[in-house]
Amino acid sequence: MRKKSLGRSRQRIITQAITLVAIRILGRKNDEELRDDVIQRLKRYHGSDLLEVDVHVVDSSVTLIGRVKTYKLKEEIGKKAWETKGVIKVLNEVEVTDAPTAGL
């Protein structure tokens, strides 16, 4: 049993390494680079409005989590994330906190 689990573990590591090499050859950015790009783009357009927004990237899919004051800002940051080169999916989980715009 132990040999099989070690073999699978090695296979997973090799597969991940091959994927990273393929990404580099094809010119795609890895998730960390893509996350940095999304954050820089959001900061450029929205600066301090995004203090409570976190960006997570897995397999080029972006998840935005946190809070903003208005629906307009939530929509805008989702669009900016989509406009970042290399992003294939955006899940905007940002909550709107300002009562008048949140419909409360």
C-alpha positions as CSV (number, residue, x, y, z in Angstrom):
1,M,0.0,0.0,0.0
2,R,2.7,2.5,0.9
3,K,4.5,2.1,-2.4
4,K,1.3,2.9,-4.3
5,S,0.7,6.1,-2.3
6,L,4.3,7.2,-2.8
7,G,3.9,6.5,-6.5
8,R,0.7,8.5,-6.7
9,S,2.4,11.3,-4.8
10,R,5.3,11.4,-7.2
11,Q,3.0,11.3,-10.2
12,R,1.1,14.3,-8.8
13,I,4.3,16.2,-8.3
14,I,5.5,15.3,-11.8
15,T,2.1,16.3,-13.3
16,Q,2.2,19.7,-11.5
17,A,5.8,20.3,-12.7
18,I,4.9,19.4,-16.3
19,T,1.9,21.8,-16.1
20,L,4.0,24.6,-14.8
21,V,6.5,24.1,-17.6
22,A,3.7,24.0,-20.2
23,I,2.3,27.2,-18.8
24,R,5.7,28.9,-19.1
25,I,6.2,27.6,-22.7
26,L,2.7,28.7,-23.7
27,G,3.2,32.1,-22.1
28,R,0.4,31.7,-19.6
29,K,0.9,33.1,-16.1
30,N,0.8,31.0,-13.0
31,D,-1.9,31.7,-10.4
32,E,0.3,33.8,-8.2
33,E,1.3,36.1,-11.1
34,L,-2.3,36.3,-12.2
35,R,-3.4,37.2,-8.7
36,D,-0.8,40.0,-8.6
37,D,-2.0,41.3,-12.0
38,V,-5.6,41.4,-10.8
39,I,-4.7,43.1,-7.5
40,Q,-2.6,45.7,-9.4
41,R,-5.4,46.4,-11.9
42,L,-8.0,46.8,-9.1
43,K,-5.7,49.1,-7.1
44,R,-5.1,51.2,-10.2
45,Y,-8.8,51.8,-10.7
46,H,-10.2,51.7,-7.2
47,G,-7.3,52.3,-4.7
48,S,-8.4,52.5,-1.1
49,D,-12.0,51.4,-1.8
50,L,-10.7,47.8,-1.9
51,L,-9.1,47.6,1.5
52,E,-11.6,44.8,2.4
53,V,-11.4,42.8,-0.8
54,D,-9.3,39.6,-1.1
55,V,-8.3,38.1,-4.4
56,H,-7.9,34.3,-4.7
57,V,-6.8,32.5,-7.9
58,V,-6.9,28.8,-8.7
59,D,-6.4,27.4,-12.2
60,S,-6.8,30.9,-13.6
61,S,-10.2,31.3,-12.0
62,V,-10.5,34.4,-9.8
63,T,-12.6,34.6,-6.6
64,L,-13.2,38.0,-5.1
65,I,-14.2,38.0,-1.4
66,G,-14.8,40.8,1.0
67,R,-16.9,44.0,1.4
68,V,-17.5,47.2,-0.5
69,K,-19.9,50.1,0.0
70,T,-21.9,50.0,-3.3
71,Y,-23.2,47.6,-5.9
72,K,-21.6,49.8,-8.5
73,L,-18.2,49.2,-7.0
74,K,-18.9,45.5,-6.7
75,E,-19.8,45.3,-10.4
76,E,-16.8,47.4,-11.4
77,I,-14.2,45.3,-9.6
78,G,-15.7,42.2,-11.1
79,K,-15.4,43.7,-14.6
80,K,-11.8,44.7,-13.9
81,A,-10.9,41.2,-12.8
82,W,-12.5,39.8,-16.0
83,E,-10.5,42.3,-18.1
84,T,-7.2,41.0,-16.7
85,K,-5.4,39.0,-19.3
86,G,-5.3,35.3,-18.5
87,V,-8.4,35.2,-16.3
88,I,-10.8,32.5,-17.4
89,K,-13.5,32.8,-14.7
90,V,-14.6,35.3,-12.0
91,L,-16.6,34.5,-9.0
92,N,-17.6,37.8,-7.3
93,E,-18.5,36.9,-3.7
94,V,-18.1,40.6,-2.5
95,E,-20.8,41.8,-0.1
96,V,-22.3,45.3,-0.3
97,T,-22.3,47.0,3.1
98,D,-23.9,50.5,2.5
99,A,-27.5,50.2,3.6
100,P,-29.1,52.5,1.0
101,T,-27.4,50.7,-1.9
102,A,-27.9,47.3,-0.4
103,G,-31.6,47.7,-0.4
104,L,-32.0,47.7,3.4
